[in-house]
Amino acid sequence: MKISINNLTFYCIIGILDFERNKEQKVLINVSFKYKYEDFSSFIDYSKIALDIENIMKEQKFQLIEEAILFIKNFLKKSYPIKKLKIKITKPNILNNCIVSIKK
């Protein structure tokens, strides 16, 4: 089975610039992964994963999105029986003329 969580959107502190450390900014996260589904006992609650990601981002207040993506990847792989994990973190409002994102 494959689960995709698209455009998980919330505000958090992330970045190294002074204004990024003082004011929350909009972040979008996309996550996809595969897992082995056999019956109800092997089901993965995607709402829990979405909540875990949001809580991590808000609590950790990462300086770099690179740090955030590696932390989330390690957390999810350790906490859930998932494979082929892909994560993309986007900061849509950081620059006036583009959208910045990182994918792992």
N, C-alpha and C positions, 0 to 999 in steps of 0.2 A: 504494500500500500504506500501511497505517497500523500503527504499532507503539505499544503501550502498555506501559509499565513501571510496575506498581502496587505501592505499599507497599514500596519499597526502604527497608529499615530498618537503621540502624546508630547508633552513639553518636559524638558529636563535641562539640567546644567551639564554642558559638555563643550569642551574647547579650551584653548590656552590663552586666548585674548582676554583682556580685562573685562570687556562687556559680556563675553561668553560666560565668565565665572560669576557674574552678578545677576544675570537675567536668564531665566529659562528660555530655551528656544525649541522650536518645533523639530521633531525627529520622526522619520518614517522608517520602519523596519519590515523587511521581507525575509521570511524564513521558509525553507522547504527541506524535507527530509523523507527518507523511506524507513519503513519498519515492517516487521513481520506480524501480520494479523492472522490469528488462528481462530479465535473466538472472543467473546466479550471480555474475558480475563486478560487478553493481550492488547486491548484497545488503549490508545494514548489520548489523553484529554488535551486537545489543542487549546482550550480556553485556559488551562493551567499553564501551559507553555507561554502563551501570550502574556499572562499576568506575571509569570516569572521574569520574562524579558523586561517588561515595563518596570517592575520593582527593582531589578538589578540596575537598570539605567538611572533611575531616580536616586537610588541609595548610593551608588558608587561615584557619581559625578565625575566621570572620566575626563581626562584632559584631551585625549586623542580618540578619534573614532576607531583607529587601529587597535588601541587598547581595548575598547569596548567590544569590538567584534571577536577578538581572541578570547576575552573573558567569557562572553556569552557562549561561544562555540565550546569551550572547555566545560562550562557548567552543564550545557544541554547534553553533551556526550557522556558526561559522568552521571547525570540524573535520569536519563531516559534511554531505552534500548533502541537507538536510532542509528541510521546509516546514511551516507551520502548527504550530509548536512551542507546546506548552502545558506549564507546570510548576506544580506545587503542592508547597510545603514546609510540613510540619506539625511542630509541637513539642507532642506529646500530653501531656507531663507537666509543663509549665511552670507551670500554674495548677491548683489543686485542683478547681475547679468547672467547667472547660471545656477544650477543645482549641483551640489557636491555630494558624492556618495562613494562608499567603499564596499567591495564585494569580496567574500572569502568562501 
